[in-house]
Amino acid sequence: MQMKNSMTYLRILLTAALLTAISSCSEDFTFTQYPCYVVIDNSVHQDATLASAMNAVSPGIFCTISADEGRRQYSFKNNAGMESNVNYNAVDLRTTRQVGMNNAIIVGYGTLTTEFLAYDRECPVCYDPNAVPVRSRPLTVGGDGTAQCATCKRKFDMNAGGYCITEGGVKGMNRYRCSTTGPFGVISVRNK
């Protein structure tokens, strides 16, 4: 009887461990919960810098997007050296924006994942939004599809999902849910 109880206990324990392992790999743990909401209709703006990162046939091109509410414009800069600014249109002015942790996100197609990706530009290790005072720890985007923190010197591979490539076990870049309808279509970046 005691052997049967031990086997039942072992099965329950193994089942619980398996369920924990499966749930830890779910999509909910891939994306950050930090507020982000950006929708840009590039069919209206016709911005080539942004379009370069929204093109599935040019993976490895990543575009940093930031919003300047004072000037009422978006700023775009990609890792191929292109930069541009576009003024908000009437739809943009009516839309609420939350552009990542510190007003900048990075978007593009990864060469290894072949999926459209959106990252926060702040270092996932150094940036603390609860610190007083809040200090920006921006990542610098490299031409090879990597992002590096000037503070901790860690490097992240955006082509492979934002994983740290200089130190094992370190949290990867903060990702947001995103979609695009093509280079001169609509881009949507959000956290829910």
Buried (B, 14 or more C-beta within 10 A) or exposed (E): EEEEEEEEEEEEEEEEEEEEEEEEEEEEEEBBEBEBBBBBBBEBBEBBBBBBBBBEEBBBBBBBBBBBEEEEBBBBBBBBEBEBBBEBBEEBEEBEBBBBBBBBBBBBBBBBBEEBBBBBBBBBBBBEEEEEEEEBBBBEBBEEBBBBBEBBEBBBBBBBBBBBBBEEEBEBBBBBBBEBEEBBBBBBBBBE
